[in-house]
């Protein structure tokens, strides 16, 4: 099953709104038999750079390997 990285605005958005939007994206993809990968974990207090390091790892795990 292909993994699709879900991208969306997090900065300046409430925790509840982020959870709803990212979970909604996962559910929509699931109905299409696709696997959604969400960068939003609800962890607060980390720096933008710390989040980006983790997000890039998540994105790279969604890339199909070269044949």
CHARMM internal coordinates of N, CA and C (Angstrom, degrees):
IC EDIT
DIST 1 N 1 CA 1.4507
DIST 1 CA 1 C 1.5352
ANGL 1 N 1 CA 1 C 108.33
DIST 1 C 2 N 1.3179
ANGL 1 CA 1 C 2 N 115.99
DIHE 1 N 1 CA 1 C 2 N 131.52
DIST 2 N 2 CA 1.4582
ANGL 1 C 2 N 2 CA 120.68
DIHE 1 CA 1 C 2 N 2 CA 178.82
DIST 2 CA 2 C 1.5225
ANGL 2 N 2 CA 2 C 110.88
DIHE 1 C 2 N 2 CA 2 C -69.26
DIST 2 C 3 N 1.3275
ANGL 2 CA 2 C 3 N 114.97
DIHE 2 N 2 CA 2 C 3 N 142.57
DIST 3 N 3 CA 1.4581
ANGL 2 C 3 N 3 CA 121.41
DIHE 2 CA 2 C 3 N 3 CA 175.99
DIST 3 CA 3 C 1.5260
ANGL 3 N 3 CA 3 C 108.05
DIHE 2 C 3 N 3 CA 3 C -101.34
DIST 3 C 4 N 1.3151
ANGL 3 CA 3 C 4 N 115.90
DIHE 3 N 3 CA 3 C 4 N 132.97
DIST 4 N 4 CA 1.4550
ANGL 3 C 4 N 4 CA 121.60
DIHE 3 CA 3 C 4 N 4 CA 179.47
DIST 4 CA 4 C 1.5232
ANGL 4 N 4 CA 4 C 108.76
DIHE 3 C 4 N 4 CA 4 C -119.86
DIST 4 C 5 N 1.3202
ANGL 4 CA 4 C 5 N 115.17
DIHE 4 N 4 CA 4 C 5 N 123.52
DIST 5 N 5 CA 1.4581
ANGL 4 C 5 N 5 CA 121.72
DIHE 4 CA 4 C 5 N 5 CA 178.83
DIST 5 CA 5 C 1.5243
ANGL 5 N 5 CA 5 C 108.49
DIHE 4 C 5 N 5 CA 5 C -77.39
DIST 5 C 6 N 1.3147
ANGL 5 CA 5 C 6 N 116.72
DIHE 5 N 5 CA 5 C 6 N 127.59
DIST 6 N 6 CA 1.4591
ANGL 5 C 6 N 6 CA 122.09
DIHE 5 CA 5 C 6 N 6 CA 179.88
DIST 6 CA 6 C 1.5251
ANGL 6 N 6 CA 6 C 107.70
DIHE 5 C 6 N 6 CA 6 C -94.74
DIST 6 C 7 N 1.3117
ANGL 6 CA 6 C 7 N 115.68
DIHE 6 N 6 CA 6 C 7 N 123.64
DIST 7 N 7 CA 1.4549
ANGL 6 C 7 N 7 CA 121.16
DIHE 6 CA 6 C 7 N 7 CA -179.56
DIST 7 CA 7 C 1.5193
ANGL 7 N 7 CA 7 C 109.52
DIHE 6 C 7 N 7 CA 7 C -112.05
DIST 7 C 8 N 1.3121
ANGL 7 CA 7 C 8 N 116.14
DIHE 7 N 7 CA 7 C 8 N 144.47
DIST 8 N 8 CA 1.4590
ANGL 7 C 8 N 8 CA 119.35
DIHE 7 CA 7 C 8 N 8 CA 177.51
DIST 8 CA 8 C 1.5123
ANGL 8 N 8 CA 8 C 110.84
DIHE 7 C 8 N 8 CA 8 C -174.42
DIST 8 C 9 N 1.2988
ANGL 8 CA 8 C 9 N 114.70
DIHE 8 N 8 CA 8 C 9 N 165.48
DIST 9 N 9 CA 1.4619
ANGL 8 C 9 N 9 CA 120.74
DIHE 8 CA 8 C 9 N 9 CA -179.18
DIST 9 CA 9 C 1.5306
ANGL 9 N 9 CA 9 C 110.08
DIHE 8 C 9 N 9 CA 9 C -69.17
DIST 9 C 10 N 1.3128
ANGL 9 CA 9 C 10 N 114.81
DIHE 9 N 9 CA 9 C 10 N 133.57
DIST 10 N 10 CA 1.4626
ANGL 9 C 10 N 10 CA 121.46
DIHE 9 CA 9 C 10 N 10 CA 177.15
DIST 10 CA 10 C 1.5274
ANGL 10 N 10 CA 10 C 110.10
DIHE 9 C 10 N 10 CA 10 C -120.30
DIST 10 C 11 N 1.3267
ANGL 10 CA 10 C 11 N 116.33
DIHE 10 N 10 CA 10 C 11 N -41.66
DIST 11 N 11 CA 1.4641
ANGL 10 C 11 N 11 CA 120.83
DIHE 10 CA 10 C 11 N 11 CA -178.20
DIST 11 CA 11 C 1.5197
ANGL 11 N 11 CA 11 C 110.54
DIHE 10 C 11 N 11 CA 11 C -61.77
DIST 11 C 12 N 1.3289
ANGL 11 CA 11 C 12 N 115.72
DIHE 11 N 11 CA 11 C 12 N 130.51
DIST 12 N 12 CA 1.4551
ANGL 11 C 12 N 12 CA 120.90
DIHE 11 CA 11 C 12 N 12 CA 176.99
DIST 12 CA 12 C 1.5123
ANGL 12 N 12 CA 12 C 114.71
DIHE 11 C 12 N 12 CA 12 C 76.52
DIST 12 C 13 N 1.3286
ANGL 12 CA 12 C 13 N 117.57
DIHE 12 N 12 CA 12 C 13 N 9.63
DIST 13 N 13 CA 1.4640
ANGL 12 C 13 N 13 CA 122.28
DIHE 12 CA 12 C 13 N 13 CA 179.81
DIST 13 CA 13 C 1.5275
ANGL 13 N 13 CA 13 C 107.76
DIHE 12 C 13 N 13 CA 13 C -113.56
DIST 13 C 14 N 1.3185
ANGL 13 CA 13 C 14 N 117.60
DIHE 13 N 13 CA 13 C 14 N 141.01
DIST 14 N 14 CA 1.4625
ANGL 13 C 14 N 14 CA 120.61
DIHE 13 CA 13 C 14 N 14 CA -178.02
DIST 14 CA 14 C 1.5332
ANGL 14 N 14 CA 14 C 111.17
DIHE 13 C 14 N 14 CA 14 C -65.12
DIST 14 C 15 N 1.3097
ANGL 14 CA 14 C 15 N 114.63
DIHE 14 N 14 CA 14 C 15 N 154.50
DIST 15 N 15 CA 1.4695
ANGL 14 C 15 N 15 CA 121.20
DIHE 14 CA 14 C 15 N 15 CA 178.05
DIST 15 CA 15 C 1.5303
ANGL 15 N 15 CA 15 C 110.27
DIHE 14 C 15 N 15 CA 15 C -55.35
DIST 15 C 16 N 1.3204
ANGL 15 CA 15 C 16 N 116.87
DIHE 15 N 15 CA 15 C 16 N -46.09
DIST 16 N 16 CA 1.4649
ANGL 15 C 16 N 16 CA 120.88
DIHE 15 CA 15 C 16 N 16 CA -178.09
DIST 16 CA 16 C 1.5291
ANGL 16 N 16 CA 16 C 111.69
DIHE 15 C 16 N 16 CA 16 C -61.71
DIST 16 C 17 N 1.3285
ANGL 16 CA 16 C 17 N 116.46
DIHE 16 N 16 CA 16 C 17 N -44.28
DIST 17 N 17 CA 1.4648
ANGL 16 C 17 N 17 CA 119.98
DIHE 16 CA 16 C 17 N 17 CA -179.88
DIST 17 CA 17 C 1.5270
ANGL 17 N 17 CA 17 C 111.04
DIHE 16 C 17 N 17 CA 17 C -64.25
DIST 17 C 18 N 1.3315
ANGL 17 CA 17 C 18 N 116.86
DIHE 17 N 17 CA 17 C 18 N -42.33
DIST 18 N 18 CA 1.4679
ANGL 17 C 18 N 18 CA 120.52
DIHE 17 CA 17 C 18 N 18 CA 177.59
DIST 18 CA 18 C 1.5286
ANGL 18 N 18 CA 18 C 110.74
DIHE 17 C 18 N 18 CA 18 C -60.84
DIST 18 C 19 N 1.3177
ANGL 18 CA 18 C 19 N 116.14
DIHE 18 N 18 CA 18 C 19 N -48.24
DIST 19 N 19 CA 1.4679
ANGL 18 C 19 N 19 CA 119.63
DIHE 18 CA 18 C 19 N 19 CA -179.69
DIST 19 CA 19 C 1.5290
ANGL 19 N 19 CA 19 C 110.74
DIHE 18 C 19 N 19 CA 19 C -57.91
DIST 19 C 20 N 1.3176
ANGL 19 CA 19 C 20 N 116.54
DIHE 19 N 19 CA 19 C 20 N -45.32
DIST 20 N 20 CA 1.4665
ANGL 19 C 20 N 20 CA 120.27
DIHE 19 CA 19 C 20 N 20 CA -179.04
DIST 20 CA 20 C 1.5187
ANGL 20 N 20 CA 20 C 111.88
DIHE 19 C 20 N 20 CA 20 C -63.43
DIST 20 C 21 N 1.3181
ANGL 20 CA 20 C 21 N 117.32
DIHE 20 N 20 CA 20 C 21 N -44.98
DIST 21 N 21 CA 1.4673
ANGL 20 C 21 N 21 CA 120.45
DIHE 20 CA 20 C 21 N 21 CA -177.29
DIST 21 CA 21 C 1.5256
ANGL 21 N 21 CA 21 C 111.96
DIHE 20 C 21 N 21 CA 21 C -68.38
DIST 21 C 22 N 1.3180
ANGL 21 CA 21 C 22 N 117.22
DIHE 21 N 21 CA 21 C 22 N -46.73
DIST 22 N 22 CA 1.4603
ANGL 21 C 22 N 22 CA 119.18
DIHE 21 CA 21 C 22 N 22 CA -178.25
DIST 22 CA 22 C 1.5275
ANGL 22 N 22 CA 22 C 111.41
DIHE 21 C 22 N 22 CA 22 C -69.22
DIST 22 C 23 N 1.3137
ANGL 22 CA 22 C 23 N 117.53
DIHE 22 N 22 CA 22 C 23 N -39.98
DIST 23 N 23 CA 1.4678
ANGL 22 C 23 N 23 CA 120.43
DIHE 22 CA 22 C 23 N 23 CA 177.18
DIST 23 CA 23 C 1.5254
ANGL 23 N 23 CA 23 C 109.93
DIHE 22 C 23 N 23 CA 23 C -65.54
DIST 23 C 24 N 1.3323
ANGL 23 CA 23 C 24 N 116.72
DIHE 23 N 23 CA 23 C 24 N -38.17
DIST 24 N 24 CA 1.4633
ANGL 23 C 24 N 24 CA 120.25
DIHE 23 CA 23 C 24 N 24 CA 176.55
DIST 24 CA 24 C 1.5169
ANGL 24 N 24 CA 24 C 111.72
DIHE 23 C 24 N 24 CA 24 C -61.38
DIST 24 C 25 N 1.3258
ANGL 24 CA 24 C 25 N 116.35
DIHE 24 N 24 CA 24 C 25 N -40.06
DIST 25 N 25 CA 1.4663
ANGL 24 C 25 N 25 CA 120.57
DIHE 24 CA 24 C 25 N 25 CA 177.19
DIST 25 CA 25 C 1.5178
ANGL 25 N 25 CA 25 C 111.81
DIHE 24 C 25 N 25 CA 25 C -63.65
DIST 25 C 26 N 1.3217
ANGL 25 CA 25 C 26 N 116.44
DIHE 25 N 25 CA 25 C 26 N -42.15
DIST 26 N 26 CA 1.4719
ANGL 25 C 26 N 26 CA 120.76
DIHE 25 CA 25 C 26 N 26 CA 178.27
DIST 26 CA 26 C 1.5282
ANGL 26 N 26 CA 26 C 109.97
DIHE 25 C 26 N 26 CA 26 C -61.69
DIST 26 C 27 N 1.3224
ANGL 26 CA 26 C 27 N 117.24
DIHE 26 N 26 CA 26 C 27 N -44.21
DIST 27 N 27 CA 1.4670
ANGL 26 C 27 N 27 CA 121.19
DIHE 26 CA 26 C 27 N 27 CA -178.95
DIST 27 CA 27 C 1.5303
ANGL 27 N 27 CA 27 C 111.61
DIHE 26 C 27 N 27 CA 27 C -64.54
DIST 27 C 28 N 1.3261
ANGL 27 CA 27 C 28 N 117.57
DIHE 27 N 27 CA 27 C 28 N -41.52
DIST 28 N 28 CA 1.4747
ANGL 27 C 28 N 28 CA 120.76
DIHE 27 CA 27 C 28 N 28 CA 178.15
DIST 28 CA 28 C 1.5196
ANGL 28 N 28 CA 28 C 110.87
DIHE 27 C 28 N 28 CA 28 C -61.47
DIST 28 C 29 N 1.3333
ANGL 28 CA 28 C 29 N 116.62
DIHE 28 N 28 CA 28 C 29 N -44.02
DIST 29 N 29 CA 1.4574
ANGL 28 C 29 N 29 CA 119.59
DIHE 28 CA 28 C 29 N 29 CA 178.87
DIST 29 CA 29 C 1.5201
ANGL 29 N 29 CA 29 C 111.65
DIHE 28 C 29 N 29 CA 29 C -66.13
DIST 29 C 30 N 1.3160
ANGL 29 CA 29 C 30 N 116.73
DIHE 29 N 29 CA 29 C 30 N -38.60
DIST 30 N 30 CA 1.4628
ANGL 29 C 30 N 30 CA 120.91
DIHE 29 CA 29 C 30 N 30 CA 179.47
DIST 30 CA 30 C 1.5340
ANGL 30 N 30 CA 30 C 110.84
DIHE 29 C 30 N 30 CA 30 C -60.06
DIST 30 C 31 N 1.3484
ANGL 30 CA 30 C 31 N 116.11
DIHE 30 N 30 CA 30 C 31 N -38.78
DIST 31 N 31 CA 1.4730
ANGL 30 C 31 N 31 CA 119.61
DIHE 30 CA 30 C 31 N 31 CA 177.95
DIST 31 CA 31 C 1.5233
ANGL 31 N 31 CA 31 C 111.74
DIHE 30 C 31 N 31 CA 31 C -64.67
DIST 31 C 32 N 1.3271
ANGL 31 CA 31 C 32 N 117.06
DIHE 31 N 31 CA 31 C 32 N -22.19
DIST 32 N 32 CA 1.4629
ANGL 31 C 32 N 32 CA 122.12
DIHE 31 CA 31 C 32 N 32 CA 177.32
DIST 32 CA 32 C 1.5273
ANGL 32 N 32 CA 32 C 111.37
DIHE 31 C 32 N 32 CA 32 C -95.87
DIST 32 C 33 N 1.3328
ANGL 32 CA 32 C 33 N 116.12
DIHE 32 N 32 CA 32 C 33 N 11.29
DIST 33 N 33 CA 1.4565
ANGL 32 C 33 N 33 CA 123.39
DIHE 32 CA 32 C 33 N 33 CA -179.32
DIST 33 CA 33 C 1.5311
ANGL 33 N 33 CA 33 C 111.83
DIHE 32 C 33 N 33 CA 33 C 62.55
DIST 33 C 34 N 1.3211
ANGL 33 CA 33 C 34 N 115.91
DIHE 33 N 33 CA 33 C 34 N 37.71
DIST 34 N 34 CA 1.4524
ANGL 33 C 34 N 34 CA 122.58
DIHE 33 CA 33 C 34 N 34 CA 177.03
DIST 34 CA 34 C 1.5267
ANGL 34 N 34 CA 34 C 108.52
DIHE 33 C 34 N 34 CA 34 C -119.65
DIST 34 C 35 N 1.3076
ANGL 34 CA 34 C 35 N 116.10
DIHE 34 N 34 CA 34 C 35 N 156.69
DIST 35 N 35 CA 1.4566
ANGL 34 C 35 N 35 CA 121.55
DIHE 34 CA 34 C 35 N 35 CA -177.52
DIST 35 CA 35 C 1.5252
ANGL 35 N 35 CA 35 C 109.29
DIHE 34 C 35 N 35 CA 35 C -106.14
DIST 35 C 36 N 1.3162
ANGL 35 CA 35 C 36 N 117.33
DIHE 35 N 35 CA 35 C 36 N 114.73
DIST 36 N 36 CA 1.4540
ANGL 35 C 36 N 36 CA 122.17
DIHE 35 CA 35 C 36 N 36 CA 179.63
DIST 36 CA 36 C 1.5140
ANGL 36 N 36 CA 36 C 111.70
DIHE 35 C 36 N 36 CA 36 C -90.44
DIST 36 C 37 N 1.3207
ANGL 36 CA 36 C 37 N 115.93
DIHE 36 N 36 CA 36 C 37 N 135.26
DIST 37 N 37 CA 1.4577
ANGL 36 C 37 N 37 CA 122.54
DIHE 36 CA 36 C 37 N 37 CA 177.56
DIST 37 CA 37 C 1.5257
ANGL 37 N 37 CA 37 C 107.34
DIHE 36 C 37 N 37 CA 37 C -111.65
DIST 37 C 38 N 1.3070
ANGL 37 CA 37 C 38 N 116.12
DIHE 37 N 37 CA 37 C 38 N 118.44
DIST 38 N 38 CA 1.4585
ANGL 37 C 38 N 38 CA 121.38
DIHE 37 CA 37 C 38 N 38 CA -176.52
DIST 38 CA 38 C 1.5232
ANGL 38 N 38 CA 38 C 111.20
DIHE 37 C 38 N 38 CA 38 C -102.87
DIST 38 C 39 N 1.3330
ANGL 38 CA 38 C 39 N 116.47
DIHE 38 N 38 CA 38 C 39 N 130.59
DIST 39 N 39 CA 1.4571
ANGL 38 C 39 N 39 CA 118.79
DIHE 38 CA 38 C 39 N 39 CA 176.12
DIST 39 CA 39 C 1.5225
ANGL 39 N 39 CA 39 C 111.89
DIHE 38 C 39 N 39 CA 39 C -78.11
DIST 39 C 40 N 1.3160
ANGL 39 CA 39 C 40 N 117.24
DIHE 39 N 39 CA 39 C 40 N -13.90
DIST 40 N 40 CA 1.4560
ANGL 39 C 40 N 40 CA 120.21
DIHE 39 CA 39 C 40 N 40 CA -174.21
DIST 40 CA 40 C 1.5168
ANGL 40 N 40 CA 40 C 110.85
DIHE 39 C 40 N 40 CA 40 C -86.81
DIST 40 C 41 N 1.3164
ANGL 40 CA 40 C 41 N 115.31
DIHE 40 N 40 CA 40 C 41 N 114.74
DIST 41 N 41 CA 1.4608
ANGL 40 C 41 N 41 CA 121.37
DIHE 40 CA 40 C 41 N 41 CA 179.09
DIST 41 CA 41 C 1.5205
ANGL 41 N 41 CA 41 C 111.56
DIHE 40 C 41 N 41 CA 41 C -110.64
DIST 41 C 42 N 1.3190
ANGL 41 CA 41 C 42 N 116.72
DIHE 41 N 41 CA 41 C 42 N -5.73
DIST 42 N 42 CA 1.4549
ANGL 41 C 42 N 42 CA 119.97
DIHE 41 CA 41 C 42 N 42 CA -178.61
DIST 42 CA 42 C 1.5136
ANGL 42 N 42 CA 42 C 113.40
DIHE 41 C 42 N 42 CA 42 C 80.89
DIST 42 C 43 N 1.3254
ANGL 42 CA 42 C 43 N 117.00
DIHE 42 N 42 CA 42 C 43 N 5.50
DIST 43 N 43 CA 1.4599
ANGL 42 C 43 N 43 CA 120.79
DIHE 42 CA 42 C 43 N 43 CA 178.94
DIST 43 CA 43 C 1.5213
ANGL 43 N 43 CA 43 C 108.12
DIHE 42 C 43 N 43 CA 43 C -73.39
DIST 43 C 44 N 1.2680
ANGL 43 CA 43 C 44 N 116.88
DIHE 43 N 43 CA 43 C 44 N 126.46
DIST 44 N 44 CA 1.4506
ANGL 43 C 44 N 44 CA 119.81
DIHE 43 CA 43 C 44 N 44 CA 177.32
DIST 44 CA 44 C 1.5128
ANGL 44 N 44 CA 44 C 109.58
DIHE 43 C 44 N 44 CA 44 C -114.85
DIST 44 C 45 N 1.3110
ANGL 44 CA 44 C 45 N 115.71
DIHE 44 N 44 CA 44 C 45 N 158.01
DIST 45 N 45 CA 1.4491
ANGL 44 C 45 N 45 CA 119.58
DIHE 44 CA 44 C 45 N 45 CA 175.78
DIST 45 CA 45 C 1.5072
ANGL 45 N 45 CA 45 C 114.65
DIHE 44 C 45 N 45 CA 45 C 99.28
DIST 45 C 46 N 1.3369
ANGL 45 CA 45 C 46 N 117.83
DIHE 45 N 45 CA 45 C 46 N -4.89
DIST 46 N 46 CA 1.4604
ANGL 45 C 46 N 46 CA 119.01
DIHE 45 CA 45 C 46 N 46 CA 176.15
DIST 46 CA 46 C 1.5252
ANGL 46 N 46 CA 46 C 108.64
DIHE 45 C 46 N 46 CA 46 C -91.98
DIST 46 C 47 N 1.3168
ANGL 46 CA 46 C 47 N 115.61
DIHE 46 N 46 CA 46 C 47 N 161.77
DIST 47 N 47 CA 1.4582
ANGL 46 C 47 N 47 CA 119.92
DIHE 46 CA 46 C 47 N 47 CA 178.82
DIST 47 CA 47 C 1.5282
ANGL 47 N 47 CA 47 C 109.75
DIHE 46 C 47 N 47 CA 47 C -80.02
DIST 47 C 48 N 1.3377
ANGL 47 CA 47 C 48 N 115.09
DIHE 47 N 47 CA 47 C 48 N 163.12
DIST 48 N 48 CA 1.4625
ANGL 47 C 48 N 48 CA 120.94
DIHE 47 CA 47 C 48 N 48 CA 176.73
DIST 48 CA 48 C 1.5233
ANGL 48 N 48 CA 48 C 109.70
DIHE 47 C 48 N 48 CA 48 C -56.61
DIST 48 C 49 N 1.3439
ANGL 48 CA 48 C 49 N 116.96
DIHE 48 N 48 CA 48 C 49 N -42.77
DIST 49 N 49 CA 1.4554
ANGL 48 C 49 N 49 CA 121.05
DIHE 48 CA 48 C 49 N 49 CA -179.27
DIST 49 CA 49 C 1.5360
ANGL 49 N 49 CA 49 C 111.13
DIHE 48 C 49 N 49 CA 49 C -62.22
DIST 49 C 50 N 1.3220
ANGL 49 CA 49 C 50 N 117.76
DIHE 49 N 49 CA 49 C 50 N -40.49
DIST 50 N 50 CA 1.4634
ANGL 49 C 50 N 50 CA 120.56
DIHE 49 CA 49 C 50 N 50 CA 178.70
DIST 50 CA 50 C 1.5370
ANGL 50 N 50 CA 50 C 110.42
DIHE 49 C 50 N 50 CA 50 C -63.77
DIST 50 C 51 N 1.3289
ANGL 50 CA 50 C 51 N 116.27
DIHE 50 N 50 CA 50 C 51 N -42.53
DIST 51 N 51 CA 1.4639
ANGL 50 C 51 N 51 CA 119.25
DIHE 50 CA 50 C 51 N 51 CA 177.59
DIST 51 CA 51 C 1.5232
ANGL 51 N 51 CA 51 C 111.12
DIHE 50 C 51 N 51 CA 51 C -62.49
DIST 51 C 52 N 1.3315
ANGL 51 CA 51 C 52 N 116.50
DIHE 51 N 51 CA 51 C 52 N -44.25
DIST 52 N 52 CA 1.4584
ANGL 51 C 52 N 52 CA 120.10
DIHE 51 CA 51 C 52 N 52 CA -177.00
DIST 52 CA 52 C 1.5296
ANGL 52 N 52 CA 52 C 111.89
DIHE 51 C 52 N 52 CA 52 C -63.99
DIST 52 C 53 N 1.3096
ANGL 52 CA 52 C 53 N 118.11
DIHE 52 N 52 CA 52 C 53 N -37.71
DIST 53 N 53 CA 1.4637
ANGL 52 C 53 N 53 CA 120.88
DIHE 52 CA 52 C 53 N 53 CA 177.68
DIST 53 CA 53 C 1.5329
ANGL 53 N 53 CA 53 C 110.38
DIHE 52 C 53 N 53 CA 53 C -59.14
DIST 53 C 54 N 1.3042
ANGL 53 CA 53 C 54 N 116.33
DIHE 53 N 53 CA 53 C 54 N -43.98
DIST 54 N 54 CA 1.4632
ANGL 53 C 54 N 54 CA 120.66
DIHE 53 CA 53 C 54 N 54 CA 179.07
DIST 54 CA 54 C 1.5328
ANGL 54 N 54 CA 54 C 111.42
DIHE 53 C 54 N 54 CA 54 C -69.80
DIST 54 C 55 N 1.3381
ANGL 54 CA 54 C 55 N 116.18
DIHE 54 N 54 CA 54 C 55 N -41.02
DIST 55 N 55 CA 1.4640
ANGL 54 C 55 N 55 CA 120.26
DIHE 54 CA 54 C 55 N 55 CA -178.55
DIST 55 CA 55 C 1.5189
ANGL 55 N 55 CA 55 C 111.89
DIHE 54 C 55 N 55 CA 55 C -64.32
DIST 55 C 56 N 1.3183
ANGL 55 CA 55 C 56 N 117.23
DIHE 55 N 55 CA 55 C 56 N -39.18
DIST 56 N 56 CA 1.4671
ANGL 55 C 56 N 56 CA 120.04
DIHE 55 CA 55 C 56 N 56 CA 179.18
DIST 56 CA 56 C 1.5186
ANGL 56 N 56 CA 56 C 110.28
DIHE 55 C 56 N 56 CA 56 C -63.78
DIST 56 C 57 N 1.3237
ANGL 56 CA 56 C 57 N 117.46
DIHE 56 N 56 CA 56 C 57 N -38.81
DIST 57 N 57 CA 1.4727
ANGL 56 C 57 N 57 CA 120.63
DIHE 56 CA 56 C 57 N 57 CA 176.23
DIST 57 CA 57 C 1.5229
ANGL 57 N 57 CA 57 C 110.16
DIHE 56 C 57 N 57 CA 57 C -61.51
DIST 57 C 58 N 1.3381
ANGL 57 CA 57 C 58 N 116.56
DIHE 57 N 57 CA 57 C 58 N -44.14
DIST 58 N 58 CA 1.4673
ANGL 57 C 58 N 58 CA 120.33
DIHE 57 CA 57 C 58 N 58 CA 178.63
DIST 58 CA 58 C 1.5244
ANGL 58 N 58 CA 58 C 111.06
DIHE 57 C 58 N 58 CA 58 C -61.26
DIST 58 C 59 N 1.3315
ANGL 58 CA 58 C 59 N 116.25
DIHE 58 N 58 CA 58 C 59 N -44.62
DIST 59 N 59 CA 1.4708
ANGL 58 C 59 N 59 CA 120.17
DIHE 58 CA 58 C 59 N 59 CA 179.81
DIST 59 CA 59 C 1.5226
ANGL 59 N 59 CA 59 C 111.00
DIHE 58 C 59 N 59 CA 59 C -61.42
DIST 59 C 60 N 1.3156
ANGL 59 CA 59 C 60 N 117.07
DIHE 59 N 59 CA 59 C 60 N -43.21
DIST 60 N 60 CA 1.4651
ANGL 59 C 60 N 60 CA 120.64
DIHE 59 CA 59 C 60 N 60 CA -177.70
DIST 60 CA 60 C 1.5283
ANGL 60 N 60 CA 60 C 111.55
DIHE 59 C 60 N 60 CA 60 C -65.51
DIST 60 C 61 N 1.3164
ANGL 60 CA 60 C 61 N 117.80
DIHE 60 N 60 CA 60 C 61 N -27.17
DIST 61 N 61 CA 1.4609
ANGL 60 C 61 N 61 CA 120.70
DIHE 60 CA 60 C 61 N 61 CA 176.04
DIST 61 CA 61 C 1.5265
ANGL 61 N 61 CA 61 C 112.33
DIHE 60 C 61 N 61 CA 61 C -75.25
DIST 61 C 62 N 1.3225
ANGL 61 CA 61 C 62 N 116.93
DIHE 61 N 61 CA 61 C 62 N -9.69
DIST 62 N 62 CA 1.4610
ANGL 61 C 62 N 62 CA 120.99
DIHE 61 CA 61 C 62 N 62 CA 178.32
DIST 62 CA 62 C 1.5248
ANGL 62 N 62 CA 62 C 111.89
DIHE 61 C 62 N 62 CA 62 C -94.91
DIST 62 C 63 N 1.3179
ANGL 62 CA 62 C 63 N 116.96
DIHE 62 N 62 CA 62 C 63 N -9.50
DIST 63 N 63 CA 1.4592
ANGL 62 C 63 N 63 CA 121.12
DIHE 62 CA 62 C 63 N 63 CA -177.17
DIST 63 CA 63 C 1.5274
ANGL 63 N 63 CA 63 C 109.61
DIHE 62 C 63 N 63 CA 63 C -79.64
DIST 63 C 64 N 1.3449
ANGL 63 CA 63 C 64 N 115.25
DIHE 63 N 63 CA 63 C 64 N 134.07
DIST 64 N 64 CA 1.4588
ANGL 63 C 64 N 64 CA 118.49
DIHE 63 CA 63 C 64 N 64 CA 176.35
DIST 64 CA 64 C 1.5255
ANGL 64 N 64 CA 64 C 109.21
DIHE 63 C 64 N 64 CA 64 C -71.30
DIST 64 C 65 N 1.3325
ANGL 64 CA 64 C 65 N 116.37
DIHE 64 N 64 CA 64 C 65 N 137.96
DIST 65 N 65 CA 1.4652
ANGL 64 C 65 N 65 CA 118.63
DIHE 64 CA 64 C 65 N 65 CA 178.95
DIST 65 CA 65 C 1.5469
ANGL 65 N 65 CA 65 C 110.36
DIHE 64 C 65 N 65 CA 65 C -68.72
DIST 65 C 66 N 1.3165
ANGL 65 CA 65 C 66 N 115.37
DIHE 65 N 65 CA 65 C 66 N 153.97
DIST 66 N 66 CA 1.4643
ANGL 65 C 66 N 66 CA 119.94
DIHE 65 CA 65 C 66 N 66 CA 176.19
DIST 66 CA 66 C 1.5236
ANGL 66 N 66 CA 66 C 109.07
DIHE 65 C 66 N 66 CA 66 C -63.83
DIST 66 C 67 N 1.3420
ANGL 66 CA 66 C 67 N 117.09
DIHE 66 N 66 CA 66 C 67 N 144.30
DIST 67 N 67 CA 1.4850
ANGL 66 C 67 N 67 CA 119.51
DIHE 66 CA 66 C 67 N 67 CA 179.65
DIST 67 CA 67 C 1.5102
ANGL 67 N 67 CA 67 C 112.46
DIHE 66 C 67 N 67 CA 67 C -68.03
END
COOR INIT
IC SEED 1 N 1 CA 1 C
IC BUILD
